[in-house]
Amino acid sequence: MPKVKIYNQEGKVTGDLELNASRFGVTVDPALVHEVSVAQAANARQSIAHTKTKGEVRGGGKKPWKQKGTGRARQGSTRNPQWVGGGVAFGPRFDRNFSVKVNRRVKQKALFMALTDKVNEEKFLVLEAFQPQAIKTKVAAQLFKKLPVARRTLAVVSGSEPELLRMIRNLPDVQLTTVNSLNLNDVLHARQVVFWKDAVEAFENVYRNA
């Protein structure tokens, strides 16, 4: 069973916590993690760039000159792609679909692998409890200074914590998420992962059937 250290809000170790090996002690497959990470990024991609075709550009209804007898190439519309002000041929479209289908079980496995990697590298710790004296960003900043974490810390709580969110959202190197919103790329991009102690149990409940 993998073990991680439990810290209090003063930054002192208070004990060890045994984690579920089927969640935090699995065999890591880098290829699978990469596949799911790329798919997640693709599914979050939005088609913003958009160009109009010759049928969507305003104007161009009249034939520029007659079909024969002018010595020039025949033209049907001034909105053809070769004309200035015409439509764009094969340009980016807003309806392009970048989504990639990934099996739910595969996504769960990749998440477990990423968390296992953090545990193996000792970049995973548990916070016993946090009872701030005031709802201020400065108080949250002091908490993370006391913990053995560096930049890009992912803090995971069991559920919605609006007051805690107000305290943390202005910290540039800390991201707050819940166990229900925890995803692979958030774990991969973080240098350290800090689970609130009750969030560990909540995580087990969310993925009890995985």
VENPEGI-V240491 format. One record per residue. N is the residue number from 1. PHI is phi in radians with two decimals (NA if undefined). BURIAL is b if it has 16 or more other ideal C-beta (glycine too) atoms within 10 Angstrom, else e. D_LAST is the distance of its C-alpha to the last C-alpha in Angstrom with 1 decimal. Layout:
[[N,PHI,BURIAL,D_LAST] [N,PHI,BURIAL,D_LAST]]
This chain:
[[1,NA,e,18.0] [2,-1.19,b,18.6] [3,-2.13,e,20.9] [4,-2.31,b,22.0] [5,-1.47,e,25.2] [6,-1.82,b,25.5] [7,-2.01,b,28.3] [8,-1.66,e,30.3] [9,-1.28,b,31.9] [10,-1.62,e,34.9] [11,1.48,e,33.1] [12,-1.81,e,33.5] [13,-1.32,e,31.0] [14,-1.94,e,30.5] [15,2.79,e,28.1] [16,-2.09,e,25.0] [17,-2.21,b,21.4] [18,-1.43,e,19.0] [19,-1.81,b,15.5] [20,-1.18,b,12.4] [21,-1.16,e,12.8] [22,-1.35,e,9.2] [23,-2.02,b,9.1] [24,-2.08,b,12.9] [25,-2.45,b,14.2] [26,-1.53,b,12.8] [27,-1.36,e,15.4] [28,-1.54,e,16.5] [29,-2.01,e,17.5] [30,-0.99,e,19.9] [31,-1.13,e,20.4] [32,-1.18,e,16.8] [33,-1.07,b,16.8] [34,-1.12,e,20.2] [35,-1.04,e,19.3] [36,-1.23,b,16.6] [37,-1.09,b,19.0] [38,-1.13,e,21.9] [39,-1.12,b,20.1] [40,-1.12,b,19.2] [41,-1.14,e,22.9] [42,-1.17,e,24.1] [43,-1.23,e,22.3] [44,-1.54,e,23.8] [45,-1.30,e,27.2] [46,-1.95,e,29.9] [47,-1.51,e,32.9] [48,-1.62,e,35.7] [49,-1.15,e,38.6] [50,-2.63,e,40.5] [51,-2.10,e,43.9] [52,-1.61,e,46.1] [53,-1.45,e,47.4] [54,-1.10,b,51.1] [55,-1.40,e,50.5] [56,-1.78,e,49.0] [57,-1.30,b,51.6] [58,-1.20,e,54.4] [59,1.60,e,57.8] [60,1.40,b,59.0] [61,-1.32,e,60.1] [62,-1.61,e,63.6] [63,-1.17,e,64.5] [64,-1.05,e,65.8] [65,-2.66,e,68.9] [66,-1.14,e,70.1] [67,-1.14,e,68.8] [68,-2.23,e,71.9] [69,1.60,e,75.0] [70,-1.70,e,73.8] [71,1.46,e,73.2] [72,-1.82,e,69.7] [73,-1.17,e,66.3] [74,-1.22,e,65.3] [75,-2.35,e,62.8] [76,-1.79,e,61.2] [77,-2.76,b,59.7] [78,-1.44,b,59.8] [79,-1.84,b,56.0] [80,-1.16,e,55.2] [81,-1.01,e,53.2] [82,-1.38,e,56.3] [83,-1.64,e,58.0] [84,-1.16,e,57.8] [85,1.53,e,55.9] [86,-1.48,b,54.3] [87,-1.30,b,50.7] [88,-1.92,e,48.3] [89,-1.56,e,47.4] [90,1.05,e,43.8] [91,-1.44,e,42.9] [92,-1.15,e,39.5] [93,-2.17,e,38.4] [94,-1.23,e,36.3] [95,-1.65,e,34.4] [96,-1.22,e,33.0] [97,-1.88,e,29.2] [98,-1.77,e,27.3] [99,-1.13,e,23.8] [100,-2.21,e,21.5] [101,-1.43,e,18.6] [102,-2.27,b,15.3] [103,-1.05,e,12.4] [104,-1.04,e,9.4] [105,-1.13,e,7.1] [106,-1.16,e,10.1] [107,-1.08,b,10.5] [108,-1.12,b,7.4] [109,-1.05,b,8.6] [110,-1.10,b,12.0] [111,-1.12,b,11.4] [112,-1.08,b,10.2] [113,-1.13,b,13.3] [114,-1.13,b,15.5] [115,-1.17,b,14.9] [116,-1.05,b,15.4] [117,-1.10,b,18.6] [118,-1.13,b,19.8] [119,-1.13,b,19.4] [120,-1.10,e,21.3] [121,-1.59,e,24.0] [122,1.01,e,24.4] [123,-1.98,b,23.8] [124,-2.24,b,21.3] [125,-2.44,b,22.8] [126,-2.05,b,22.3] [127,-1.74,b,24.9] [128,-1.07,b,25.9] [129,-2.93,e,27.3] [130,-2.43,b,29.5] [131,-2.11,e,32.4] [132,-1.22,e,34.7] [133,-1.34,e,38.3] [134,-2.61,e,38.6] [135,-1.50,e,36.4] [136,-2.39,e,37.6] [137,-1.07,e,36.3] [138,-1.07,e,38.6] [139,-1.18,e,36.8] [140,-1.15,b,33.4] [141,-1.10,e,35.1] [142,-1.14,e,36.6] [143,-1.05,b,33.2] [144,-1.27,b,31.7] [145,-1.24,e,35.0] [146,-1.38,e,34.7] [147,-1.48,b,31.2] [148,-1.37,e,31.0] [149,-2.21,b,29.7] [150,-1.96,e,31.4] [151,-1.21,e,31.1] [152,1.00,e,28.0] [153,-1.77,b,26.0] [154,-1.82,b,22.7] [155,-1.76,b,22.6] [156,-2.06,b,19.4] [157,-2.01,b,20.0] [158,-1.30,b,18.1] [159,-2.67,e,19.8] [160,-1.12,e,22.8] [161,-2.28,b,25.7] [162,-1.06,e,28.7] [163,-1.21,e,31.2] [164,-1.14,b,29.1] [165,-1.09,e,28.6] [166,-1.12,e,32.4] [167,-1.32,b,32.9] [168,-1.71,b,30.7] [169,-1.07,e,31.0] [170,-1.65,e,34.4] [171,-1.47,b,33.3] [172,-1.16,e,33.3] [173,-1.91,e,31.0] [174,-2.22,b,28.3] [175,-2.05,b,25.5] [176,-1.82,b,23.8] [177,-2.54,b,20.4] [178,-1.84,b,17.9] [179,-1.13,b,14.3] [180,-1.28,e,13.7] [181,-1.75,e,16.0] [182,-1.10,b,14.9] [183,-2.35,b,14.8] [184,-1.03,b,15.4] [185,-1.15,b,19.2] [186,-1.08,b,19.9] [187,-1.19,b,18.5] [188,-1.13,b,20.5] [189,-1.36,e,23.6] [190,-1.51,b,23.7] [191,-1.45,e,25.6] [192,-2.30,b,24.2] [193,-2.09,b,21.2] [194,-2.01,b,22.2] [195,-1.70,b,19.7] [196,-1.11,b,21.4] [197,-1.03,b,20.7] [198,-1.23,b,19.4] [199,-1.27,b,17.0] [200,-1.11,b,15.2] [201,-1.15,e,14.5] [202,-1.10,b,13.8] [203,-1.10,b,11.2] [204,-1.09,b,9.5] [205,-1.19,e,9.9] [206,-1.13,b,8.6] [207,-1.92,b,5.1] [208,-1.15,e,5.7] [209,-1.75,e,3.8] [210,-1.31,e,0.0]]
